[in-house]
Amino acid sequence: MSSQAFIKKNLFESDSYCLLVLICQQFLIRSWS
């Protein structure tokens, strides 16, 4: 059970990280063009 909670926590954190990366990519693309 604890490993499942750990995986869920990691998924949530990586999801937030992916969102941050996407925002940064959009910013870089706009500033480059």
N, C-alpha and C positions, 0 to 999 in steps of 0.2 A: 504493500500500500504506500509506503513512504517513497519508494522508487517511482511510483505513478505520479505522486504529487510533485516530485522533483522534476520529472519529465514535463509535466504540465507547466511548472514554473519556468523551465527553460524555454518551452515553446512560446510562452507569453513574452519573455524577455527578448527572444530572437525575433518575434513578430514586431515588437516595438523598435528593435534595432533595424530590421528591414525597412520599416516605414521611414526611419531617420535617414537611412542610406538613399532611399528613393527621393526624398526631399532634397538631399545634397546633390544627387545626380541632376535633378531638374534645375537646380541653381547653377551648377557648373555648365550644363548645356546652354542655358540662357546667357550666361556671362561670356562663353566662348563664341557664340554666334552673334 
